[in-house]
Each structure stands twice: as C-alpha cells, then as structure tokens.
Amino acid sequence: MANSAIRISTAIRERIPPLTSIPLPVGVDRRILQKRWPVTAFATPPAGSGLRPVLGDAGAPLIGHTFELMHYGPEFHLRRQQSYGPVSWVSAFGQRIVVLSGPDAAQAALVNGDKAFSQDGWAYFIGRFFPRGLMLMDFGEHHLHRRIMQDAFRRERVAGYVDQMGPSIRSGVMAWATRPRVRLYWAIKHLTLDVAARVFMTMEGDARSERLNRAFVSAVRAGTAVVRAPLPGGRWAAGLAGRRVLEQYFAQALPAKRRVDDGDLFSALCQARTDDGDRFTDADVINHMIFLMMAAHDTTTITSTAAAYYLARHPEWQDRARTETLRLGDDLPDLQSLEQLHTLDLVIKESLRLVPPVPSLARRVIRDTDVLGHYVPAGALVSISPTGSHFDPECWTDPRAFDPERFNDQRREDKAHRYAWMPFGGGAHKCIGLHFGTLEVKLLLHEMLRTSQWHVPAGYEARWDHTALPVPVDGLPVTLTRR
Ligand code: HEM
C-alpha cells in the first residue's frame, strides 16, 4: 500500500502546476507559499507499535496554511500529497488537521472498521447551527435515525419530490432565458432555495418563505464566521437568530404535518417509521429538517453550476444532452423520464469528480488508530479529501481532462477502486440524498437545455473560491441564447 501511495504521488507531481503560478489573494505575500517549513510529526507513535508518524508542517505562525487551503483548494491537497503521501498533517483555521488523501486512505476512515472515526469532526464547523443533524450522529444512534430517515428517501417518495420540483424549476429557468447574460451560480442558488421551500415544506414563493430562506442563509453563513461569538451585527449572531426562526417555523407547522401527508419532505419525516415502528420525536424532525435543507442546498447548487459550466465549455456535450432532452417532449419529466437522460448522467458524474461540492469530510479520532501504517492518536481532527481520489492517475486516464465517457459502461474508470469516485462520501454516512440531489440537478439542466443554449467566452476558465464549499469567484457569467 505504501508503495502504491508513493507511485501515485510521483505520478501526480508530473501533472500539477506549481502553486506559485496561480494568482494570489490581495495582501498575501507569495514568499509565504515558497517558504519551506520544518517537517514535524503530528504525534510520536507508541514505542514498539511499528507505526510511522504522520508527517507535515504547521506553515506560517498563527495562520498556518489557511490561505493556501482557501485559495488553492484541490491544488493544495495534491501538492501536499506529493510531498507527504496520502496521510499528512497541516495547520489551518487554527486547528492541526490530519489529512487523508487518495482512495486507500479514504477507505480506511470511511469503512471505519475499528470505530475510531467519529462525526464529531463536523461539530467545530457546523455543530452550533445544525445540531443533531444525521451527519453529526455516531454509531448506534446514527444507525437508528438513518433507518427511520430512509423511509423519506424511498423511490416512491423521491418520485413525488420530482413531481413537486418540476413547476418551480421550469418557471425559474424560463425567467433566466429572457436575460442575455446570467451569473449562473447566483441564479441557480436562488432557484434551489425556492425549490427547497416548495419540496421540503410545500411553501409557495411568499413573504414567509422569503423570511425562512433568509434565516436559513444566515445559519449557513455563520458556520464560516471568523469571529465565532455572538457580537451584535456579526455573522455568528445572525446565524443564531436564523436558527431560532427556523426552529419556530417548523415547531408551529409540525402538528399539521403529523396529521396530513402533503408528500413533501417535512411530511415524510413526520410520517417516517421503520418496520419495527421507530419514529422521530418532534425535536428530531425539526433538527433533521434544518440539517437536510443545509445538506441539500449548496451541494445541488454547486453540482448544477459545475455541470452547466462544463456544458458551456464543451458545446458538443451540450448538443448531445439536448438531443436526449428534446426526445422527452414538453411535459414536465417524471422520475422515469429523467432516468432516460443518460448523457446528463455522465456529465454530472464527471462534474462531481472535477468539482466535488464537499471538498473535505471531517472526522474526530476517538481512539488511537492507524491509517496505512501511520499512527493517528485519539483527539485528532481529520479531513478526508476526495481530491486525491478524484485525480489519482492510477484510477483515471488524464485525470484533469473533462471526459464524461470515462463513466460509460465500456470504461467505468470509477470502478478502478471502491473510493476512486466519492463525491457522496462512503460507508455508514454516505449521502442519503444522492438520488434526490442528482435528480434535482438533472431536472434543472434538462429545463436549461430545453429553453436555451449557453456558452462562455473561448479560453474562459472558472476560478473557484475554496473558503468553504467551492464557489465560482465571478458567479460564473454565461451568455444565454433562447431556443
Ligand atoms: C449533489 C448533491 C450532493 C452531494 C455532492 C452531497 C454530498 C454528501 C457527502 C459527501 C456526504 C457525506 C458526509 C460525511 O461522510 O461526513 C453527505 C451526507 C449527507 N447528505 Fe448529501 N450531498 C448531496 C445532496 C444531498 C441532498 C439533496 C440531501 C437531502 C435532501 C442530502 C442529505 C445528506 C445527509 C442527511 C447526509 C448525512 C448522511 C449520514 O450521516 O448518514 N444530501 N452528502
């Protein structure tokens, strides 16, 4: 395994551009990036364990490698993997973090055979605003809640959500087609919020849903607040206020949803039960609803934006996808129709590989463990990065190229390793909304393909801000031509 890690990192080295060739944020001195920091061990392995230490470096005093991580995102991870292999440590965001990169290291943590990796790693980032969401639960409790929630993601349920999403997505996309130029990321983000209001809790675009949307956005933004205290006017305080608004809304609406099943996700959680009769309490439903809004929103927005971007840059793929779309006719597509859009499947998978919306899966080590022969002590904060897997030249031919055909039945490069392609994570916490999310993205792209053609100027390359989840720095302007 260690040998394969070294082979991977050598191969990656040949392909990645030097960090210094990429523009830097204003105010950051390039010398910080060029500096070589002393290499140290994250912790000393117990004598006689035969384990190796995790090596890495702290970077600049106080800020560590925060800026490089925020600015370069995946490039930074690949560069670290090249220097240190698939298990390393870095200092960023005021934390020392063990980084697991590449399919073998990801597998070790996600399979979690010795139950050493806890979801508590997420608590620092989102625990205050999204407490007791499914992703923050561990082991037995998580297993029970996941079994109940699964009922809300059954195929018949998801088919119903698709039917509910259709009208909002169609009218939202139609509205863009009247504008010659659209900042796609912002347009999609706005639309997916409106769609969530409808599908998650059957609300039309009225003042109440606007208020909820604002509260929700404040809660999400607070997770990345630099000042993590409720100072008046600050992000943290706005996040707490947002959370209260959401809790109040769901608490008030809940009794009616228990009584009548509207077919939305809120009703589904109220009605969900296992074969053994386990159900969610009212508090569970509220916490899960707020978490699900968060888990679904930015991820589907980023996936749709990235896929639309690659379709803009590769008109031959846009034409091919449109041919399939037009075959479906003018009716709003249902789940079965969307499943016929094979080209969009390939494009979405490839976009998720190149721009994984969740660039780091957080874990906390709760008992000493080893990853690929490295000693990782209890208490360590861990980041599992899909980047090393998604750009691993042992799994993917020409990993930096946009090549959706790599997912077709003849090639199936994603099968090279169980964790070669992991935009939805893996193991017990693998995304429960992956079909729902993919269908929403497909529906949105299908409506775009029906109504317009879109392109970006020749030579345009999106630049992504990696401060939290990846966001195109310019909002991704595209030129739309109505069909
Ligand atoms: C393309 C869109 C999406 C992507 C890329 C995505 C990605 C992910 C990833 C990487 C995880 C694993 C996190 C971890 O291991 O710590 C996850 C978990 C989760 N996702 Fe998604 N997600 C998407 C859409 C959705 C949607 C639409 C929903 C719900 C409506 C959803 C609900 C969840 C939940 C509840 C979890 C936690 C599962 C558990 O802990 O058992 N996601 N997602």
Boltz pocket constraint, residues with backbone or C-beta under 6 A from the ligand:
constraints:
  - pocket:
      binder: B
      contacts: [[A, 134], [A, 135], [A, 136], [A, 137], [A, 146], [A, 292], [A, 295], [A, 296], [A, 297], [A, 299], [A, 300], [A, 303], [A, 357], [A, 358], [A, 361], [A, 362], [A, 422], [A, 423], [A, 424], [A, 425], [A, 426], [A, 428], [A, 429], [A, 430], [A, 431], [A, 432], [A, 433], [A, 434], [A, 436], [A, 437], [A, 438]]
      max_distance: 6.0
